[in-house]
Structure formats: structure tokens, C-alpha cells
Amino acid sequence: MVVIHQNYLTQIKSPLNYIGGKSKLLNQILPLFPKYIDNFIDLFAGGCNVGINVNANKIYCNDILSYLIEMYKSFQINDIDETIKHIESRISEFNLTLTNEDGYKQMRLYYNEKKNPLDLFVLVAFTFNHQIRFNNSHEFNNPFGRERSSFNATMKQNLEKFIIRIKETNIDFTNICFNNFDFSKFGTNDFVYCDPPYLITTGTYNDGKRGFKGWTEKEEKELLNLLDNLDSKNIKFALSNVLEHKRKSNNILKNWIVKNPKYKINFIDNNYSNSNYQTIVRDKFASIEVLITNYEPEKPSKEQTLFDEIF
């Protein structure tokens, strides 16, 4: 029987190594969120690192990747011991190890035929960089993580803590395209967090070749219009994004910021250490990550120098 004391659940790390995950940035992002939140909507939930660590009366974790949401729902519904037993039984059945690529490929074929949500996690445990990738036919196609990936003790503990948190939290998992999400029932005490695919970075999740909706300038503009609409209804929001990345500039985002001077720009140190913003300004290959809010955070960014340099 899995028993984990509540004190160990202060901050939960997703068991998934999701591209763009915010686990290492939570200490910077969460203090910028409103102090009181009734309904929290994580519109691009991904690995759920943000959603499961927010204090709110009700949480919605939404993602367009249906198989991911089905997996979360299975974690939520099924008994935790049965989930762990299922995972370990599959590992034994297919003799999954750090070096058995044939066993991994057989397991991948089996999942693509049956689409059991818990089997997706088994695959993720042994896939390259523990990442999730599908092709246009919705077949899982990430390669084997030879001598790197396995269902190790740390991953198992992260999964157990994750499952306990989603079982103890008032959380709904939804699979809705961001521009179809119904915000009509939300109001001034609610909060929408957006961590969309970044337009100027490269990722398999936003290239439009995975059988799911890609991310282009069209989607970028639609999301920014959605945020303006939320603001007009006095619904608080926060947007994670990058202004610049490897000499690329997100001019759509920059122009939107200029047109909305009331929005607050909070600079995030994505090097996971104490920020040296003067160094960032001088480094032409730097990725300048921000959290844009339509409210004044209690601990706002004070890096006006960087803002002036960019704009």
C-alpha cells in the first residue's frame, strides 16, 4: 500500500519530461500568480507541472493531446496500487530494460493497437528523454531511450506523488482546443494560465506533423485576441512566452505588448539560476522568457533596463 505523508506533497514534479515543462521555473512563476484563485484554468497543461501546484478551489487542466488527458484521467480514476501494478506487469511482460530495444518496439506496437492510457505511461518511461511524440496517424513513434530511460525509483515516486495530488485535488482534465474553451462561466476571481507552444522555438509538439493542431502565426494571434477578451471581462490571465530566441524575435507578441501598455511584463530566468539580465541583453543568442499578466503581481519584475533594451 502506497502511503506518502502530506508534508512531502508541498511541490509536485510531473512524472513526464514534457517539452517546455515549467517544473524548474515554479519558484519564479507561482509567486506572480494572484493570491486568491477560485477557478484556475491551465489552458495548455502539458505535463501539468503548474496546474497541480496551484492553490485554487477548482482546477482545470486542459490539453489538445487527447491521449495525454486520457492518461491523467486513468491516474485519477484508478486505484494507485493497481496503476503501479499495471505498469510493473507490462514492464515484466515485454522485458523492458535499459537495453532491450526489441521489447520496447513490441510494447510500442501493442500500445498503438490497443491505446490503453496506462500503457502510454509505460512507453514514456522507456522512450528517448521520456518524451511523448505521435505521427500523423496518431501512432506513438518516439524512439527507444537506450541506456538512459527506465521506470526508475525517482520516476515511480514522482508518479505516486502526482497521482495522490490529483486524487486529493478538485481537478478536471479536459481535451479542448484553446479557442473552443468555454469561459462564459468564469469571472473576476478566476485565473487563466497559458503556456502555449512558443512560435519562435522548435518543438515536435507544434510543427503540425503529429496528427494534432500545429502552432502558427494564426494560432498565436487567436490566443492573444482570446486574452484581450478575457481582460475585457475582468478575468485575470498570465501568459508564458519568449520575446526572443536564438536571434529570432516574436514580433507579433512584441506588437501586442506595445498596444497593451497596461499589461505587465515579468522577466523569467530560464537558466534556472540567479538572473544576470545585463548578460542576457548582451547575448544575442539568449532566450528572453516572460510572464505577461493583466494585473500587477505582488512581486513584480524590476528589470526596467531589459524592457527598455528590447522595446
HELIX and SHEET records of a PDB file:
HELIX    1   1 GLN A    6  LEU A    9  5                                   4    
HELIX    2   2 SER A   23  LEU A   25  5                                   3    
HELIX    3   3 LEU A   26  ILE A   29  1                                   4    
HELIX    4   4 LEU A   30  LEU A   32  5                                   3    
HELIX    5   5 GLY A   51  ASN A   53  5                                   3    
HELIX    6   6 SER A   66  ILE A   77  1                                  12    
HELIX    7   7 ILE A   80  GLU A   93  1                                  14    
HELIX    8   8 GLU A  101  LYS A  114  1                                  14    
HELIX    9   9 PRO A  117  PHE A  126  1                                  10    
HELIX   10  10 PHE A  128  HIS A  130  5                                   3    
HELIX   11  11 ALA A  153  GLU A  168  1                                  16    
HELIX   12  12 PHE A  178  ASN A  180  5                                   3    
HELIX   13  13 GLU A  217  SER A  232  1                                  16    
HELIX   14  14 ASN A  251  LYS A  259  1                                   9    
HELIX   15  15 TYR A  277  ARG A  282  1                                   6    
HELIX   16  16 GLN A  304  ILE A  310  1                                   7    
SHEET    1   A 6 ILE A 171  THR A 174  0                                        
SHEET    2   A 6 LYS A  58  ASN A  62  1                                        
SHEET    3   A 6 ASN A  39  ASP A  42  1                                        
SHEET    4   A 6 PHE A 191  CYS A 194  1                                        
SHEET    5   A 6 LYS A 236  HIS A 245  1                                        
SHEET    6   A 6 LYS A 248  SER A 249 -1                                        
SHEET    1   B 7 ILE A 171  THR A 174  0                                        
SHEET    2   B 7 LYS A  58  ASN A  62  1                                        
SHEET    3   B 7 ASN A  39  ASP A  42  1                                        
SHEET    4   B 7 PHE A 191  CYS A 194  1                                        
SHEET    5   B 7 LYS A 236  HIS A 245  1                                        
SHEET    6   B 7 ILE A 288  THR A 293 -1                                        
SHEET    7   B 7 LYS A 264  ILE A 268 -1                                        
END                                                                             
